[in-house]
């Protein structure tokens, strides 16, 4: 599907004056379609040819860095990214091995071989181990069969330690190194097909949050709202839960609180939600006021948050370091008297994170990250303003870099009463 290009919208004067919240939000609700059918009809999964190209790129990087093999653990997105295989990570070792040349091979429990072979898309060699045997001997056997008798073996970052430790003991002639210099450059830059899947996930989350807003009622708990959004995600075709929902003072906790909450008119409502489509993620946060005109303070902080997010977006320039996005967004907040740095009240965390098959992955918008922004990089811009004892405001949208600059995946908020413009 084509990527929808979102223009960045400025905050309206009417919203800035605090007028029309109830009528505008009511109109927004009335136009929300009741029927929720799947939005996946035009989705195209990642092709086998694209996965082959990913492996070839990894092998080029491995040869440049003199790495003999890259080992991918079960249950990780790295395994899915390169092979298209999803496998539950039990205590029984199952790994994929990408050699510096040749085909991928696999090591899996003997009693799982038939089921495992049903899932294979790339490669054909499967090394099995029985319950009384060492899987690590088979890993070393597979590496030797690829032609590597010594040198560096790389392990992707989420591989479990006991696997690396077992390989290290069985193959002392090999040097165990990080696989991030291989996996990160591959996964950091998204293809058109990946961007299309992320766009679809974002479209579904936009629709699901709209449902959540429409269904808000006094007395609800955050769990009630989260369940509504989760159901909408599922009906619309997105995999994943309802996300984080916070009311009133609890919205000042960026990742929530255990304190009980019941929704009241005039409360800030913060909804941080996402889903997955073909393993690719969305992440969107909206902050509104429920059932009443916003107070002067609520509107002031919401407007400040909007200006901060806008500044972060404007700083996302091709060839600029990732840290510039954080610096620009944070400056708006600190110039208003909050912070400085990560101090509260203010912005207590990085301005954004990379996103792709993992909700959080490489490409953080944070001080010290000198990674240069380039086409295909995807990341969130979400400069939370947290004021303990009062409330918090977060506007989060994900963006992606193109040859012509930065684009939004989702329609941004244009006012406290206009969650999606």
C-alpha positions, 0 to 999 in steps of 0.5 A, spaced: 500 500 500 502 507 498 505 510 504 500 516 506 504 522 507 501 527 513 502 534 513 504 537 520 498 541 523 498 547 527 494 548 533 488 552 532 486 559 535 479 556 537 482 550 541 488 555 544 482 559 547 479 553 550 472 554 546 468 549 543 471 542 547 464 539 548 461 541 542 467 539 538 468 532 541 461 531 541 461 532 533 468 528 533 464 522 536 458 522 532 462 521 526 465 515 528 463 509 524 460 504 529 461 498 524 468 495 526 471 491 520 478 488 519 482 493 515 487 488 513 484 487 506 490 490 502 496 488 507 502 484 504 506 480 508 514 481 507 516 477 501 521 471 501 525 475 496 526 481 501 528 476 507 533 473 502 536 480 501 536 481 509 540 475 510 545 477 504 546 484 507 547 481 514 553 477 510 556 483 507 556 486 514 559 479 517 564 479 512 566 486 513 567 485 520 570 478 520 564 475 523 564 467 522 556 466 524 551 470 527 546 466 532 539 468 533 535 465 539 528 463 539 522 468 541 526 474 538 524 479 533 531 478 530 529 471 528 522 473 525 526 479 521 531 474 518 527 467 517 520 469 518 519 464 523 516 465 530 518 460 535 516 460 543 523 460 547 523 454 552 529 452 556 530 447 550 535 451 545 532 452 538 537 457 534 538 459 527 545 460 524 547 465 519 554 463 516 558 469 513 557 465 506 552 460 504 545 458 507 541 459 514 541 453 518 538 451 524 538 447 531 532 444 534 530 439 539 529 432 535 522 431 537 520 438 534 523 437 528 517 435 523 513 441 526 519 446 525 520 444 518 513 446 516 515 453 518 522 454 514 522 459 509 530 459 508 535 454 508 534 447 509 539 444 514 536 442 521 541 439 526 537 436 531 539 434 538 536 429 543 534 430 550 540 427 553 545 431 548 548 438 548 545 443 543 551 447 543 555 441 540 550 441 534 551 449 534 558 448 533 557 442 528 553 447 524 558 453 524 564 448 522 560 445 516 559 452 514 567 452 513 569 456 519 573 453 524 575 459 528 574 466 529 568 470 531 561 468 533 556 473 534 550 473 538 544 477 537 542 482 543 536 478 546 539 471 545 539 468 552 545 468 556 545 460 557 545 459 550 552 463 549 555 460 555 554 453 552 557 455 545 563 458 549 564 452 552 563 447 547 567 451 542 573 455 545 576 456 539 571 461 537 571 468 540 564 470 542 562 477 540 556 482 540 551 481 533 548 488 534 553 491 529 550 486 524 543 486 526 542 494 528 544 496 521 539 491 517 533 493 522 534 500 523 533 502 515 526 500 513 524 498 506 517 500 503 514 494 505 516 495 512 513 502 512 507 500 509 505 495 515 507 500 520 502 505 516 497 500 517 498 498 524 498 506 525 491 507 522 488 501 526 491 504 532 488 511 530 481 508 529 482 504 536 483 510 540 477 514 537 473 508 539 476 508 546 474 516 546 467 515 544 466 510 549 468 514 555 464 514 561 464 517 568 466 511 573 470 507 568 477 505 570 483 505 566 482 497 565 475 498 562 478 503 557 484 499 555 479 493 554 475 497 549 481 499 545 484 492 545 477 489 543 477 495 537 484 493 535 482 486 535 476 487 531 480 492 526 485 487 525 491 489 529 494 484 534 496 487 541 493 489 547 489 496 549 495 499 552 496 504 558 490 509 560 491 514 566 486 519 569 487 525 572 493 525 577 495 518 575 497 521 568 503 524 571 506 517 572 509 516 565 508 508 565 502 508 570 501 507 577 498 502 582 493 507 585 486 506 583 482 511 578 475 512 577 474 517 571 470 524 573 468 530 568 474 534 567 479 529 568 485 529 564 485 522 560 492 519 557 491 513 552 498 510 550 496 505 545 499 500 539 498 494 536 502 490 531 500 488 523 505 482 520 509 483 527 510 491 525 508 496 531 505 502 532 505 507 538 500 513 539 499 517 545 493 522 546 491 526 552 484 529 552 480 532 557 473 528 559 466 531 559 468 538 561 472 545 558 479 544 560 482 548 565 486 554 564 492 550 567 490 544 563 490 548 556 497 551 558 500 545 559 497 541 553 499 547 548 506 547 551 506 539 550 504 541 543 509 546 541 515 541 544 512 535 539 512 540 534 519 543 535 522 535 535 519 534 529 522 540 526 529 538 528 528 531 525 532 533 519 536 528 514 543 528 516 542 531 523 544 527 529 538 523 533 540 527 539 537 534 536 530 531 536 531 531 544 534 537 544 529 541 540 523 538 544 526 539 551 528 546 550 521 548 549 519 545 556 525 548 560 524 555 557 518 554 560 521 553 567 520 546 567 526 541 569 532 542 567 534 536 564 530 530 567 528 533 573 520 533 575 516 537 573 518 536 566 520 531 561 523 525 565 525 521 559 528 521 552 523 524 547 523 518 542 525 511 541 526 507 535 520 503 532 519 497 528 518 490 529 519 491 536 515 497 540 522 500 542 528 499 538 534 502 535 534 510 533 533 513 540 531 520 540 536 522 546 542 526 548 548 523 546 545 519 540 550 521 534 546 516 529 545 521 523 538 521 521 537 517 514 531 515 509 528 509 512 529 510 520 522 510 524 522 513 531 517 516 536 516 523 538 513 524 545 516 529 550 511 528 556 510 533 561 509 530 568 507 534 573 507 530 580 500 532 584 497 535 578 497 531 571 501 529 565 500 530 558 503 526 552 502 527 545 506 521 541 506 520 534 511 516 530 515 519 524 519 516 518 525 519 514 524 519 507 528 522 501 525 529 502 524 529 509 520 527 515 513 524 515 508 522 520 505 516 520 499 518 524 494 525 523 497 529 529 493 533 534 491 540 533 488 541 539 486 539 546 479 537 543 481 535 536 485 528 538 487 527 530 486 533 527 
